[in-house]
């Protein structure tokens, strides 16, 4: 990160987005600022995190302050701007509020100009190193076990929230830090909601149930979706499910170094269009996963970036027919030097409950 400052004509970068701070120096608390300059890294947090910072932070000088870490970092920059040679200070525009920016400007001398930097750290985070891939594998494996819990719990009359609660309880008992996001359990007509968070609705006697879930283990997220059917599925339901399964498989097969993100998205989209479901696929085909559940890259139409070895992405096409139901199938996929590896270990054949 330090080596990239010159390229973007920055003398320093003020890092306020907590996942980026974790990535650069290891801190996992909820209040911190990291100042990146050419010669050094300076880490600011408050007294609640004294011991945690001492145990976790690597490569940065610690400053435990009795005020806002943002203001303390601004005051340190103001006092040392000449010594450190800081005139152009990069900020994370996507993660710094208008109020925080105004407060920061009050403590900085006029010679320091604030500049919104591009997503420099996020671009580094796109390619996972060996340790990150190892942690992601563990998170994926742990999260996948929750599907067995869902299969034991899903029954007609059981509420969606009860299914989600059983899954999340099992996850906590297994030692995960948290769920990656609010668990999605959407049944019957509600399965046509792409982000149908678990509700008090009872699972019907017949229909699809979409389960989308993931866990955070050692700070790294997992994400998977499986769709099951309660009761005997009719011909239309089977046709919808098989269309999504084939689209998902085709998109996975398209994942390889050099493939354009839009091409992978288009592979799934064209198949669903051919099967008559194109207009019911209403979101992108996937996204990056790592310290955050949604991070770069985005597998979608119009994305010209190419896949690279070391990226970890989701492939998750879906079909959502209002008033009837929906199907989504999602795996996490590692881009390898020659192609890809599906990290999610769970089969994708239609399961009837």
Secondary structure as the mmCIF struct_conf table of DSSP 4:
data_model
#
loop_
_struct_conf.conf_type_id
_struct_conf.id
_struct_conf.beg_label_comp_id
_struct_conf.beg_label_asym_id
_struct_conf.beg_label_seq_id
_struct_conf.end_label_comp_id
_struct_conf.end_label_asym_id
_struct_conf.end_label_seq_id
HELX_RH_3T_P HELX_RH_3T_P1 UNK A 2 UNK A 4
TURN_TY1_P TURN_TY1_P1 UNK A 5 UNK A 5
HELX_RH_3T_P HELX_RH_3T_P2 UNK A 6 UNK A 8
TURN_TY1_P TURN_TY1_P2 UNK A 9 UNK A 9
BEND BEND1 UNK A 11 UNK A 11
STRN STRN1 UNK A 12 UNK A 15
HELX_RH_AL_P HELX_RH_AL_P1 UNK A 18 UNK A 25
BEND BEND2 UNK A 29 UNK A 31
STRN STRN2 UNK A 33 UNK A 37
BEND BEND3 UNK A 38 UNK A 39
STRN STRN3 UNK A 41 UNK A 46
HELX_RH_3T_P HELX_RH_3T_P3 UNK A 47 UNK A 49
HELX_RH_AL_P HELX_RH_AL_P2 UNK A 50 UNK A 56
BEND BEND4 UNK A 59 UNK A 60
STRN STRN4 UNK A 61 UNK A 65
BEND BEND5 UNK A 66 UNK A 67
HELX_RH_AL_P HELX_RH_AL_P3 UNK A 69 UNK A 84
TURN_TY1_P TURN_TY1_P3 UNK A 85 UNK A 85
BEND BEND6 UNK A 87 UNK A 87
STRN STRN5 UNK A 88 UNK A 91
TURN_TY1_P TURN_TY1_P4 UNK A 93 UNK A 95
BEND BEND7 UNK A 96 UNK A 96
HELX_RH_AL_P HELX_RH_AL_P4 UNK A 98 UNK A 107
BEND BEND8 UNK A 108 UNK A 108
TURN_TY1_P TURN_TY1_P5 UNK A 110 UNK A 111
BEND BEND9 UNK A 112 UNK A 112
STRN STRN6 UNK A 113 UNK A 116
BEND BEND10 UNK A 119 UNK A 119
HELX_RH_AL_P HELX_RH_AL_P5 UNK A 120 UNK A 125
TURN_TY1_P TURN_TY1_P6 UNK A 126 UNK A 126
BEND BEND11 UNK A 127 UNK A 127
HELX_RH_AL_P HELX_RH_AL_P6 UNK A 130 UNK A 144
TURN_TY1_P TURN_TY1_P7 UNK A 145 UNK A 145
HELX_RH_AL_P HELX_RH_AL_P7 UNK A 146 UNK A 153
TURN_TY1_P TURN_TY1_P8 UNK A 156 UNK A 157
STRN STRN7 UNK A 159 UNK A 159
HELX_RH_AL_P HELX_RH_AL_P8 UNK A 160 UNK A 173
TURN_TY1_P TURN_TY1_P9 UNK A 174 UNK A 175
BEND BEND12 UNK A 177 UNK A 177
STRN STRN8 UNK A 178 UNK A 179
BEND BEND13 UNK A 180 UNK A 182
HELX_LH_PP_P HELX_LH_PP_P1 UNK A 183 UNK A 183
STRN STRN9 UNK A 184 UNK A 187
HELX_RH_3T_P HELX_RH_3T_P4 UNK A 188 UNK A 192
BEND BEND14 UNK A 193 UNK A 193
TURN_TY1_P TURN_TY1_P10 UNK A 194 UNK A 195
STRN STRN10 UNK A 197 UNK A 197
BEND BEND15 UNK A 200 UNK A 200
HELX_LH_PP_P HELX_LH_PP_P2 UNK A 201 UNK A 201
STRN STRN11 UNK A 202 UNK A 202
HELX_LH_PP_P HELX_LH_PP_P3 UNK A 203 UNK A 204
BEND BEND16 UNK A 205 UNK A 206
STRN STRN12 UNK A 207 UNK A 213
STRN STRN13 UNK A 215 UNK A 217
TURN_TY1_P TURN_TY1_P11 UNK A 218 UNK A 219
STRN STRN14 UNK A 220 UNK A 221
STRN STRN15 UNK A 224 UNK A 230
BEND BEND17 UNK A 231 UNK A 231
HELX_RH_AL_P HELX_RH_AL_P9 UNK A 235 UNK A 253
TURN_TY1_P TURN_TY1_P12 UNK A 254 UNK A 254
TURN_TY1_P TURN_TY1_P13 UNK A 257 UNK A 258
STRN STRN16 UNK A 260 UNK A 260
HELX_RH_AL_P HELX_RH_AL_P10 UNK A 261 UNK A 274
TURN_TY1_P TURN_TY1_P14 UNK A 275 UNK A 276
HELX_RH_3T_P HELX_RH_3T_P5 UNK A 278 UNK A 280
BEND BEND18 UNK A 283 UNK A 283
BEND BEND19 UNK A 285 UNK A 285
STRN STRN17 UNK A 286 UNK A 288
BEND BEND20 UNK A 290 UNK A 294
STRN STRN18 UNK A 295 UNK A 299
BEND BEND21 UNK A 300 UNK A 300
TURN_TY1_P TURN_TY1_P15 UNK A 301 UNK A 302
HELX_LH_PP_P HELX_LH_PP_P4 UNK A 305 UNK A 305
STRN STRN19 UNK A 306 UNK A 306
HELX_LH_PP_P HELX_LH_PP_P5 UNK A 307 UNK A 307
TURN_TY1_P TURN_TY1_P16 UNK A 309 UNK A 310
STRN STRN20 UNK A 312 UNK A 315
STRN STRN21 UNK A 318 UNK A 321
TURN_TY1_P TURN_TY1_P17 UNK A 322 UNK A 324
STRN STRN22 UNK A 325 UNK A 328
STRN STRN23 UNK A 330 UNK A 330
STRN STRN24 UNK A 331 UNK A 335
BEND BEND22 UNK A 337 UNK A 339
STRN STRN25 UNK A 340 UNK A 342
BEND BEND23 UNK A 349 UNK A 349
HELX_LH_PP_P HELX_LH_PP_P6 UNK A 350 UNK A 351
STRN STRN26 UNK A 352 UNK A 352
#
